[in-house]
Amino acid sequence: MLPSPFPRRSDITHALPFCHVRLSGPKSQPKAYPKHLKTLGDHIRKRRLDLGLLQKDVAEQLRVDTASICNWESNETQPMVHCLPGIIAFLGQNPLPEADDLISKFKRVCSTLGLTQEQLAQRLGIDESTIAGWERSESTPVGPYRKLLEDFVAGGGFPTKRFATAAAKSKFSARKITALRHKLDLSKAALARQIGVNVNTLWRWERGDRRPRGLHSKILADLIRDSG
């Protein structure tokens, strides 16, 4: 009987060495991992999962409650402006979209620094109503106001010293502002537009509840000088 041209199974078993093979591949991401980064919540969730942190861990870092992190990640709510500096530090980058026009750049700087309108008003030396009008696109900064914003954006959120100095030297009394308006023969609304403030702000100035400061003071002083 001729031998078979094919080896026996037992011969193959003994002839082949044992080999240990370990297959590896990319670890699958959890279902909660965001596929597209569209919101701040998406960025926060991605960063948290990349670091292997729980929501409570991130909450402790940002000094908020865990419910806030949950709501942000699910896009139920958006972080308050004062939380943004901490979030940016946690992410290691600024996820806020780049801006082209001056107002959008202004908003981005303000959000990055976590400044409220009240804090902005103090830093710029102008009234909150003026800033609110710009942010709501109700008015456009022109002349010295535009220069103020350009300096603010260029300085990364810090205006030039001359406006802070002007804010400290405001000496306009309610009677002086009212007298100026009558001398110019302007209504409160007309003078408010010329100064660049809300008519309610001018009304408070004339009533003595508030005083103009910073750039408002400079513009008023220029009006008094020009009126003779």
C-alpha positions in Angstrom: 0.0 0.0 0.0 1.4 3.3 -1.1 1.7 6.0 1.5 -0.8 8.9 1.3 0.6 12.1 -0.2 -1.1 14.0 2.5 0.3 14.1 6.1 -1.8 12.7 8.9 -3.7 15.1 11.1 -1.6 14.0 14.1 1.6 14.9 12.2 0.2 18.4 11.5 -0.7 18.9 15.1 2.8 18.0 16.3 4.6 19.8 13.4 3.0 23.2 13.9 4.2 25.3 16.9 1.7 26.9 19.2 1.4 30.6 18.7 -0.3 33.2 20.9 -2.0 36.0 18.8 -3.3 39.2 20.5 -5.6 41.2 18.3 -5.8 44.9 19.1 -7.9 47.8 17.6 -9.3 51.2 18.5 -11.5 51.1 21.6 -15.1 51.8 20.8 -16.4 55.1 22.2 -19.3 55.1 24.6 -22.7 55.9 23.1 -22.7 59.3 24.9 -19.6 60.4 23.1 -20.5 63.4 20.8 -19.9 62.8 17.1 -20.1 66.5 16.3 -19.0 69.4 18.5 -21.7 72.0 18.0 -22.3 73.4 21.5 -20.3 74.1 24.6 -22.1 71.1 26.2 -20.7 68.8 23.4 -17.2 70.1 24.1 -17.5 69.5 27.8 -18.9 66.0 27.4 -16.1 65.1 24.9 -13.4 66.4 27.2 -14.8 64.7 30.2 -15.0 61.3 28.5 -11.5 61.7 27.1 -10.2 62.3 30.6 -12.3 59.4 32.0 -14.1 61.7 34.5 -17.5 61.6 36.0 -19.9 64.6 35.8 -19.4 65.1 39.5 -15.6 65.4 39.0 -16.1 68.1 36.4 -18.6 69.9 38.6 -16.0 70.0 41.4 -13.4 71.5 39.1 -15.8 74.1 37.8 -17.3 74.8 41.2 -20.9 74.1 40.0 -23.4 71.4 40.9 -23.6 68.1 39.0 -27.0 69.0 37.7 -25.5 71.9 35.8 -22.9 69.7 34.1 -25.7 67.2 33.2 -27.9 70.0 31.7 -25.0 71.5 29.8 -24.0 68.2 28.3 -27.6 67.4 27.3 -27.9 71.0 25.9 -30.9 71.6 28.2 -29.3 74.8 29.3 -26.2 76.9 28.4 -23.5 77.9 30.9 -23.8 81.4 32.5 -21.2 83.9 31.3 -19.3 83.8 34.6 -18.7 80.1 34.2 -17.0 80.4 30.8 -13.4 81.2 31.9 -13.4 78.0 34.0 -14.9 75.9 31.2 -12.3 77.3 28.7 -9.5 76.4 31.2 -11.0 72.9 31.6 -11.2 72.3 27.9 -7.7 73.6 27.3 -8.9 75.7 24.3 -11.5 78.4 23.5 -14.4 76.7 21.7 -16.2 80.0 21.1 -16.4 80.7 17.3 -14.1 83.2 15.8 -15.8 86.5 14.8 -15.4 88.9 11.8 -17.3 92.1 12.7 -16.4 94.3 15.6 -19.5 93.6 17.8 -19.1 89.8 17.4 -15.4 90.2 18.4 -16.5 92.3 21.3 -19.0 89.6 22.5 -16.4 86.9 22.1 -13.9 88.7 24.3 -16.5 89.5 26.9 -17.7 85.8 27.0 -14.1 84.5 27.2 -13.5 86.7 30.2 -16.9 85.9 31.7 -17.8 89.6 32.1 -21.4 90.6 32.8 -22.8 93.8 31.4 -22.4 95.5 34.7 -18.7 94.5 34.9 -18.2 95.6 31.3 -19.8 99.0 32.0 -17.3 99.5 34.9 -14.4 98.4 32.9 -15.2 100.6 29.9 -16.5 103.5 31.9 -19.9 103.7 30.1 -23.5 102.9 30.9 -24.9 99.4 30.8 -27.7 100.5 28.5 -25.2 101.4 25.8 -23.6 98.0 25.9 -27.0 96.3 25.9 -28.0 98.3 22.8 -24.9 97.1 21.0 -25.3 93.4 21.9 -29.0 93.5 20.9 -28.0 95.2 17.6 -30.3 98.1 18.5 -27.4 100.6 17.9 -24.0 100.6 16.3 -20.9 102.1 18.0 -19.5 105.0 16.0 -16.9 107.7 16.5 -15.3 107.5 20.0 -17.4 104.5 20.9 -16.1 102.5 18.0 -12.5 103.4 19.0 -13.3 102.4 22.6 -14.4 98.9 21.4 -11.5 98.5 19.0 -9.1 99.3 21.8 -11.0 96.9 24.1 -10.8 94.0 21.6 -7.2 94.7 20.6 -6.2 94.7 24.3 -7.9 91.4 25.0 -10.6 93.0 27.2 -8.6 95.8 28.8 -9.4 99.4 27.6 -6.8 102.1 27.4 -6.1 104.1 30.6 -7.6 107.3 29.4 -11.2 106.0 29.7 -10.7 104.8 33.3 -9.2 108.2 34.1 -12.2 110.0 32.5 -14.6 107.8 34.5 -13.0 109.0 37.8 -13.3 112.7 36.8 -17.0 112.8 36.0 -18.5 116.0 37.5 -21.7 116.4 35.6 -24.6 117.2 37.8 -28.3 116.6 36.9 -28.9 120.4 36.6 -25.9 120.8 34.2 -27.2 118.0 31.9 -30.7 119.4 31.8 -29.4 122.9 31.1 -27.3 121.5 28.2 -30.3 119.8 26.7 -32.4 122.9 26.9 -29.6 125.0 25.4 -29.3 122.6 22.5 -33.1 122.5 22.1 -33.2 118.8 22.1 -35.7 116.3 23.5 -34.4 113.6 25.9 -34.6 111.0 23.1 -32.6 113.2 20.7 -29.9 114.0 23.2 -29.7 110.3 24.3 -29.2 109.3 20.7 -26.5 111.9 20.3 -24.6 110.7 23.4 -25.2 107.0 22.6 -27.3 106.0 25.6 -30.8 104.7 26.3 -33.3 107.5 26.9 -34.0 106.0 30.4 -30.4 106.5 31.2 -30.5 110.1 30.3 -33.7 110.5 32.4 -31.9 109.1 35.4 -29.0 111.4 34.9 -31.3 114.4 34.8 -33.1 113.1 37.9 -29.8 112.6 39.7 -30.1 108.8 40.2 -27.0 108.2 38.1 -24.0 110.2 36.8 -22.4 110.0 33.4 -18.8 108.7 33.4 -16.0 107.8 31.2 -16.7 108.3 27.5 -20.2 109.7 28.2 -18.6 112.4 30.3 -16.2 113.3 27.5 -19.0 113.5 24.9 -21.0 115.7 27.2 -18.0 117.9 27.8 -17.5 118.2 24.0 -21.1 119.2 23.5 -20.9 121.9 26.2 -17.7 123.2 24.6 -19.2 123.2 21.1 -22.4 124.9 22.2 -20.4 127.8 23.4 
